[in-house]
């Protein structure tokens, strides 16, 4: 029972963290374009395993980079956060079933 709640708490906290980081860096990209050359690095670090895969797929299939537009920034990093949260949730569910 504790691990079920722990999985939900960890997944929720990760999604809140990733959403706040992406929103913060998106606001830097929108409101301070002159100083936004490093906006996106923290978001990439927070969403790392899935973001590498989605950036590679975006370049290969659609020729879209993360920094091309604000929408691509939001979509790629948002999907990466959801993919990571889903992966963590599935791992915790499998660990819970093994007990």
C-alpha positions as CSV (number, residue, x, y, z in Angstrom):
1,X,0.0,0.0,0.0
2,X,2.8,2.4,0.8
3,X,4.5,1.7,-2.5
4,X,1.3,2.5,-4.4
5,X,1.1,5.9,-2.8
6,X,4.9,6.4,-3.1
7,X,4.7,5.7,-6.9
8,X,1.9,8.2,-7.3
9,X,3.7,10.8,-5.2
10,X,7.0,10.4,-7.1
11,X,5.3,10.6,-10.5
12,X,3.3,13.6,-9.5
13,X,6.3,15.4,-8.0
14,X,8.4,14.7,-11.1
15,X,5.6,16.0,-13.4
16,X,5.3,19.2,-11.3
17,X,9.1,19.7,-11.3
18,X,9.3,19.1,-15.1
19,X,6.3,21.4,-15.8
20,X,7.7,24.2,-13.7
21,X,11.2,24.0,-15.3
22,X,9.7,23.9,-18.8
23,X,7.4,26.8,-18.1
24,X,10.2,28.9,-16.6
25,X,12.5,28.4,-19.5
26,X,9.6,29.0,-22.0
27,X,9.0,32.3,-20.2
28,X,12.6,33.2,-20.7
29,X,12.4,32.3,-24.4
30,X,9.2,34.5,-24.8
31,X,10.0,37.5,-22.7
32,X,13.8,37.8,-23.0
33,X,14.8,36.5,-26.4
34,X,18.1,38.4,-26.4
35,X,19.4,36.4,-23.4
36,X,17.8,33.1,-24.0
37,X,20.7,31.3,-25.7
38,X,20.8,28.7,-22.9
39,X,17.1,28.3,-22.3
40,X,16.3,24.7,-22.6
41,X,19.4,23.2,-21.1
42,X,17.8,22.7,-17.7
43,X,14.7,21.2,-19.2
44,X,16.7,18.8,-21.3
45,X,18.6,17.7,-18.1
46,X,15.4,17.2,-16.2
47,X,13.7,15.2,-19.0
48,X,16.9,13.4,-20.1
49,X,16.3,9.9,-21.1
50,X,13.2,10.5,-23.1
51,X,14.3,13.9,-24.4
52,X,17.3,12.5,-26.2
53,X,15.1,10.0,-28.0
54,X,12.4,12.6,-28.9
55,X,15.0,15.1,-30.1
56,X,16.6,12.5,-32.3
57,X,13.2,11.4,-33.7
58,X,12.2,15.0,-34.3
59,X,15.3,15.7,-36.3
60,X,15.2,12.4,-38.2
61,X,11.5,12.2,-39.0
62,X,10.3,15.8,-39.1
63,X,13.4,18.0,-39.3
64,X,12.3,19.8,-36.2
65,X,14.7,21.0,-33.5
66,X,13.8,21.8,-29.9
67,X,14.8,25.5,-30.3
68,X,13.2,26.1,-33.6
69,X,10.0,27.6,-32.1
70,X,8.3,27.9,-28.8
71,X,5.7,25.3,-29.7
72,X,8.4,22.7,-30.6
73,X,10.1,23.5,-27.4
74,X,7.0,22.9,-25.4
75,X,5.8,19.8,-27.3
76,X,9.1,17.9,-27.3
77,X,10.0,18.6,-23.7
78,X,6.5,18.1,-22.5
79,X,6.2,14.8,-24.2
80,X,9.6,13.8,-22.7
81,X,8.4,14.6,-19.2
82,X,5.3,12.5,-19.7
83,X,7.3,9.6,-21.1
84,X,9.7,9.7,-18.2
85,X,6.8,9.8,-15.7
86,X,5.1,6.9,-17.4
87,X,8.3,4.9,-17.4
88,X,8.9,5.5,-13.7
89,X,5.3,4.7,-12.9
90,X,5.5,1.4,-14.8
91,X,8.7,0.4,-13.1
92,X,7.1,1.1,-9.7
93,X,4.0,-0.9,-10.6
94,X,6.2,-3.8,-11.7
95,X,8.1,-3.6,-8.4
96,X,4.9,-3.5,-6.4
97,X,3.5,-6.6,-8.2
98,X,6.7,-8.6,-7.4
99,X,6.1,-8.3,-3.7
